Amino acid sequence: MPAIPGVTIRPYRPGDLREAQSIVGAGLMGLVPSAFGRAAGSPSNVALVAALAGAAYALSWSLAWALATGLTALGLLYLLCRGLFSSYVREVLRTDMADIEGSYPWREGCGFWVAQQEAPAAGLVGTVALAGEPAAPGACRLLRLSVRRSARRQGVAEGLVRTALAFASAHGYRQCVLETSVLQQAALGLYRKLGFRTVASELPAQSALLSYLTKITLTHLEKRL
Protein backbone atom coordinates (compact mmCIF):
# COMPACT_ATOMS: atom_id res chain seq x y z
CA MET A 1 0.00 0.00 0.00
CA PRO A 2 1.45 3.42 -0.94
CA ALA A 3 2.49 5.60 1.98
CA ILE A 4 0.23 8.53 2.85
CA PRO A 5 2.35 11.63 3.48
CA GLY A 6 1.99 12.80 7.05
CA VAL A 7 -0.47 10.05 8.05
CA THR A 8 0.03 6.72 9.82
CA ILE A 9 -2.59 3.96 9.87
CA ARG A 10 -2.46 1.89 13.03
CA PRO A 11 -4.67 -0.32 15.24
CA TYR A 12 -7.07 1.37 17.62
CA ARG A 13 -5.92 2.13 21.16
CA PRO A 14 -8.16 2.75 24.22
CA GLY A 15 -7.17 6.41 24.35
CA ASP A 16 -8.55 6.92 20.82
CA LEU A 17 -12.19 6.46 21.84
CA ARG A 18 -13.37 10.08 21.95
CA GLU A 19 -11.61 11.09 18.74
CA ALA A 20 -12.88 8.01 16.92
CA GLN A 21 -16.43 8.71 18.07
CA SER A 22 -16.09 12.31 16.94
CA ILE A 23 -14.90 11.30 13.46
CA VAL A 24 -17.70 8.79 12.91
CA GLY A 25 -20.36 11.14 14.28
CA ALA A 26 -19.15 14.09 12.22
CA GLY A 27 -18.97 11.95 9.10
CA LEU A 28 -22.59 10.88 9.46
CA MET A 29 -23.82 14.38 10.26
CA GLY A 30 -21.91 15.65 7.24
CA LEU A 31 -24.45 13.80 5.08
CA VAL A 32 -27.32 16.03 6.26
CA PRO A 33 -26.96 18.69 3.51
CA SER A 34 -27.01 16.03 0.78
CA ALA A 35 -30.00 14.33 2.39
CA PHE A 36 -31.84 17.64 2.62
CA GLY A 37 -31.01 18.37 -1.02
CA ARG A 38 -32.61 15.09 -2.07
CA ALA A 39 -35.61 15.75 0.16
CA ALA A 40 -36.07 19.30 -1.12
CA GLY A 41 -35.85 18.09 -4.72
CA SER A 42 -38.22 15.16 -4.31
CA PRO A 43 -41.31 15.73 -6.51
CA SER A 44 -43.69 14.89 -3.67
CA ASN A 45 -41.99 17.35 -1.32
CA VAL A 46 -41.79 20.04 -3.99
CA ALA A 47 -45.53 19.63 -4.52
CA LEU A 48 -46.18 19.83 -0.78
CA VAL A 49 -44.14 23.03 -0.33
CA ALA A 50 -45.80 24.56 -3.38
CA ALA A 51 -49.24 23.65 -2.04
CA LEU A 52 -48.49 25.24 1.33
CA ALA A 53 -47.17 28.40 -0.31
CA GLY A 54 -50.20 28.49 -2.60
CA ALA A 55 -52.58 28.10 0.31
CA ALA A 56 -50.82 30.93 2.16
CA TYR A 57 -51.18 33.17 -0.88
CA ALA A 58 -54.84 32.28 -1.32
CA LEU A 59 -55.53 33.19 2.30
CA SER A 60 -53.46 36.38 2.45
CA TRP A 61 -53.07 37.58 -1.16
CA SER A 62 -49.48 38.32 -0.15
CA LEU A 63 -46.50 37.04 -2.15
CA ALA A 64 -44.26 37.78 0.84
CA TRP A 65 -46.41 35.61 3.10
CA ALA A 66 -46.47 32.82 0.51
CA LEU A 67 -42.68 32.97 0.18
CA ALA A 68 -42.23 32.95 3.95
CA THR A 69 -44.51 29.92 4.23
CA GLY A 70 -42.54 28.03 1.58
CA LEU A 71 -39.22 28.86 3.22
CA THR A 72 -40.57 27.85 6.61
CA ALA A 73 -41.66 24.49 5.19
CA LEU A 74 -38.17 23.96 3.74
CA GLY A 75 -36.63 24.91 7.08
CA LEU A 76 -38.78 22.38 8.89
CA LEU A 77 -37.81 19.76 6.32
CA TYR A 78 -34.13 20.47 6.98
CA LEU A 79 -34.63 20.22 10.73
CA LEU A 80 -36.45 16.92 10.27
CA CYS A 81 -33.60 15.49 8.17
CA ARG A 82 -31.06 16.69 10.73
CA GLY A 83 -33.08 15.22 13.58
CA LEU A 84 -33.30 11.83 11.91
CA PHE A 85 -29.54 11.74 11.31
CA SER A 86 -28.88 12.90 14.88
CA SER A 87 -31.00 10.03 16.15
CA TYR A 88 -29.00 7.54 14.07
CA VAL A 89 -25.69 8.98 15.33
CA ARG A 90 -26.85 8.60 18.93
CA GLU A 91 -27.70 4.96 18.21
CA VAL A 92 -24.26 4.32 16.70
CA LEU A 93 -22.48 5.98 19.63
CA ARG A 94 -24.33 3.93 22.22
CA THR A 95 -23.83 0.58 20.45
CA ASP A 96 -20.55 -0.59 18.88
CA MET A 97 -18.86 2.83 19.07
CA ALA A 98 -19.46 2.99 22.82
CA ASP A 99 -17.02 0.12 23.41
CA ILE A 100 -14.76 -0.28 20.39
CA GLU A 101 -12.42 -2.80 22.02
CA GLY A 102 -15.35 -4.97 23.09
CA SER A 103 -17.13 -4.65 19.76
CA TYR A 104 -14.10 -5.45 17.57
CA PRO A 105 -11.88 -7.90 19.51
CA TRP A 106 -8.81 -8.85 17.46
CA ARG A 107 -8.82 -12.43 18.74
CA GLU A 108 -12.16 -13.04 17.02
CA GLY A 109 -11.04 -11.86 13.61
CA CYS A 110 -12.33 -8.31 14.05
CA GLY A 111 -10.41 -5.07 13.96
CA PHE A 112 -10.61 -1.31 14.21
CA TRP A 113 -8.01 1.01 12.71
CA VAL A 114 -7.39 4.73 12.86
CA ALA A 115 -5.48 7.11 10.63
CA GLN A 116 -3.27 9.38 12.72
CA GLN A 117 -1.92 12.64 11.38
CA GLU A 118 1.66 13.30 12.33
CA ALA A 119 3.01 16.44 14.02
CA PRO A 120 2.60 19.37 14.02
CA ALA A 121 -1.14 18.83 13.38
CA ALA A 122 -1.27 15.60 15.37
CA GLY A 123 -4.59 13.81 15.86
CA LEU A 124 -6.84 11.19 14.35
CA VAL A 125 -8.30 11.86 10.91
CA GLY A 126 -9.95 8.57 9.96
CA THR A 127 -11.46 5.28 11.11
CA VAL A 128 -12.49 1.91 9.71
CA ALA A 129 -13.70 -1.36 11.25
CA LEU A 130 -13.98 -4.98 10.21
CA ALA A 131 -16.11 -7.69 11.79
CA GLY A 132 -17.14 -11.24 10.98
CA GLU A 133 -20.46 -11.72 9.22
CA PRO A 134 -22.45 -14.29 11.27
CA ALA A 135 -25.00 -14.90 8.53
CA ALA A 136 -22.31 -15.81 5.98
CA PRO A 137 -19.48 -18.10 7.17
CA GLY A 138 -16.17 -17.06 5.66
CA ALA A 139 -17.35 -13.49 5.10
CA CYS A 140 -16.53 -10.27 6.93
CA ARG A 141 -18.15 -6.86 6.98
CA LEU A 142 -16.43 -3.51 6.47
CA LEU A 143 -17.95 -0.60 8.36
CA ARG A 144 -17.36 2.72 10.17
CA LEU A 145 -15.22 4.13 7.36
CA SER A 146 -15.01 7.86 8.01
CA VAL A 147 -12.42 10.55 7.30
CA ARG A 148 -12.33 14.10 8.60
CA ARG A 149 -13.18 16.64 5.91
CA SER A 150 -9.75 18.29 6.26
CA ALA A 151 -7.99 15.01 5.37
CA ARG A 152 -10.11 13.89 2.43
CA ARG A 153 -8.78 13.35 -1.11
CA GLN A 154 -5.37 12.43 0.28
CA GLY A 155 -5.67 8.64 0.07
CA VAL A 156 -6.62 8.19 3.73
CA ALA A 157 -9.87 6.33 3.06
CA GLU A 158 -8.20 4.03 0.53
CA GLY A 159 -5.38 3.32 2.97
CA LEU A 160 -7.83 2.43 5.72
CA VAL A 161 -9.83 0.10 3.48
CA ARG A 162 -6.72 -1.62 2.13
CA THR A 163 -5.48 -2.14 5.69
CA ALA A 164 -8.76 -3.77 6.70
CA LEU A 165 -8.83 -5.97 3.58
CA ALA A 166 -5.26 -7.13 4.18
CA PHE A 167 -6.26 -8.11 7.73
CA ALA A 168 -9.31 -9.95 6.37
CA SER A 169 -7.23 -11.95 3.89
CA ALA A 170 -4.65 -12.80 6.56
CA HIS A 171 -7.43 -14.12 8.82
CA GLY A 172 -8.86 -16.44 6.18
CA TYR A 173 -11.93 -14.51 5.13
CA ARG A 174 -13.00 -15.29 1.57
CA GLN A 175 -15.43 -12.44 1.05
CA CYS A 176 -15.99 -8.90 2.32
CA VAL A 177 -19.39 -7.20 2.30
CA LEU A 178 -20.52 -3.68 3.13
CA GLU A 179 -23.37 -1.24 2.83
CA THR A 180 -23.28 2.43 1.91
CA SER A 181 -25.87 4.97 0.85
CA VAL A 182 -26.44 6.81 -2.40
CA LEU A 183 -25.35 9.98 -0.56
CA GLN A 184 -21.78 8.66 -0.33
CA GLN A 185 -20.74 8.77 -3.97
CA ALA A 186 -17.03 9.21 -3.19
CA ALA A 187 -17.10 6.08 -1.02
CA LEU A 188 -18.95 4.14 -3.72
CA GLY A 189 -16.31 5.14 -6.23
CA LEU A 190 -13.53 4.00 -3.90
CA TYR A 191 -15.15 0.64 -3.19
CA ARG A 192 -15.62 -0.05 -6.90
CA LYS A 193 -12.02 0.96 -7.58
CA LEU A 194 -10.92 -1.62 -4.99
CA GLY A 195 -12.92 -4.41 -6.62
CA PHE A 196 -16.26 -4.35 -4.81
CA ARG A 197 -19.34 -4.97 -6.92
CA THR A 198 -22.93 -4.00 -6.30
CA VAL A 199 -25.20 -6.91 -5.45
CA ALA A 200 -28.39 -5.14 -4.32
CA SER A 201 -29.95 -1.76 -3.66
CA GLU A 202 -32.89 -1.01 -1.38
CA LEU A 203 -34.58 1.56 0.82
CA PRO A 204 -33.35 1.28 4.44
CA ALA A 205 -35.94 -0.43 6.61
CA GLN A 206 -34.80 1.10 9.90
CA SER A 207 -35.88 4.66 9.03
CA ALA A 208 -39.06 4.61 6.98
CA LEU A 209 -39.63 8.36 7.41
CA LEU A 210 -36.13 9.28 6.23
CA SER A 211 -36.50 6.91 3.27
CA TYR A 212 -39.83 8.49 2.33
CA LEU A 213 -38.52 12.05 2.61
CA THR A 214 -35.20 11.65 0.82
CA LYS A 215 -35.49 8.46 -1.27
CA ILE A 216 -32.05 7.48 0.05
CA THR A 217 -31.16 3.96 -1.05
CA LEU A 218 -28.66 1.58 0.52
CA THR A 219 -26.23 -0.13 -1.82
CA HIS A 220 -24.96 -3.58 -0.85
CA LEU A 221 -21.49 -4.45 -2.18
CA GLU A 222 -19.22 -7.44 -1.94
CA LYS A 223 -15.67 -8.41 -2.88
CA ARG A 224 -14.00 -11.80 -3.19
CA LEU A 225 -10.75 -11.98 -1.25
Secondary structure, 3 states (H helix, E strand, C coil): CCCECCEEEEECCHHHHHHHHHHHHHHHHCCHHHHHHHHHHCHHHHHHHHHHHHHHHHHHCCHHHHHHHHHHHHHHHHHHHHHHHHHHHHHHHHCHHHCHHHHCCHHHCCEEEEEEECCCCCEEEEEEEEEECCCCCCEEEEEEEEECHHHCCCCHHHHHHHHHHHHHHHCCCCEEEEEEECCCHHHHHHHHHCCCEEEEEECCCCCHHHHHHHCCCEEEEEEEC
